[in-house]
Amino acid sequence: MASLAIEVPDELNERLEKRANAAGMTVSEYLADLAKKMAVLPTREEMIERLATLTRADIAASADAVREGREERDDQLDRAVSGQ
């Protein structure tokens, strides 16, 4: 396993110690846990690449589909209320 060493301001170190203690961890464990969580998140560039592969939604068609669904639901409710 690799070892990392970083220098941080005293105030940041104190905040990290408090958070680690509250989580029942050492500062090293706490930072390793944060690093694992961050490492699985996509970078800004990776997110841009993913978004670029998505197809754009046809807003008008989507709105029409929602409208049709609502009209159908309203018709069903009207029939149910009127006893048909």
C-alpha positions in Angstrom: 0.0 0.0 0.0 1.3 3.5 -0.9 1.8 6.2 1.7 1.0 9.9 1.1 2.2 12.9 3.1 0.7 16.4 2.7 1.2 19.6 4.6 -2.0 21.4 5.6 -2.6 24.5 7.7 -3.1 23.9 11.4 -6.7 25.0 11.3 -7.5 22.4 8.6 -5.7 19.7 10.5 -7.8 20.5 13.6 -11.0 20.3 11.5 -10.0 17.0 10.0 -9.1 15.6 13.4 -12.5 16.6 14.8 -14.3 15.0 11.8 -12.2 11.8 12.0 -12.8 11.5 15.7 -16.6 12.0 15.2 -16.5 9.2 12.6 -14.5 6.9 14.9 -11.4 7.0 12.7 -7.9 8.2 12.6 -7.1 11.2 10.3 -5.3 8.8 8.0 -8.4 6.5 7.8 -10.7 9.4 7.4 -8.7 10.9 4.5 -8.3 7.5 2.9 -12.0 7.0 3.0 -12.6 10.4 1.5 -10.0 9.7 -1.2 -11.7 6.4 -2.1 -15.1 8.2 -2.5 -13.5 11.0 -4.6 -11.6 8.5 -6.8 -14.8 6.8 -8.1 -16.4 10.1 -9.1 -15.9 11.2 -12.7 -13.6 14.1 -13.4 -15.0 17.2 -15.0 -13.6 16.1 -18.3 -15.0 12.6 -18.0 -18.4 14.1 -17.2 -18.3 16.3 -20.2 -17.4 13.3 -22.4 -20.3 11.4 -21.0 -22.7 14.2 -21.5 -21.5 14.7 -25.1 -22.6 11.1 -25.9 -26.2 11.7 -24.8 -28.9 12.3 -27.3 -30.9 15.4 -26.9 -34.5 15.0 -25.9 -37.2 16.3 -28.3 -38.9 18.7 -25.8 -42.0 19.2 -28.0 -42.5 15.4 -28.4 -42.0 14.9 -24.6 -44.5 17.6 -23.8 -47.0 16.1 -26.2 -46.6 12.7 -24.6 -47.1 14.1 -21.1 -50.2 16.0 -22.3 -51.7 12.9 -24.0 -51.0 10.9 -20.8 -52.8 13.5 -18.7 -55.7 13.7 -21.0 -56.0 9.9 -21.0 -55.9 9.9 -17.2 -58.5 12.7 -17.0 -60.8 10.7 -19.3 -60.4 7.6 -17.1 -61.1 9.6 -14.0 -64.2 11.2 -15.6 -65.5 7.8 -16.6 -64.9 6.4 -13.1 -66.6 9.3 -11.4 -69.6 9.3 -13.8 -69.9 5.5 -13.4 -69.3 4.6 -17.0 
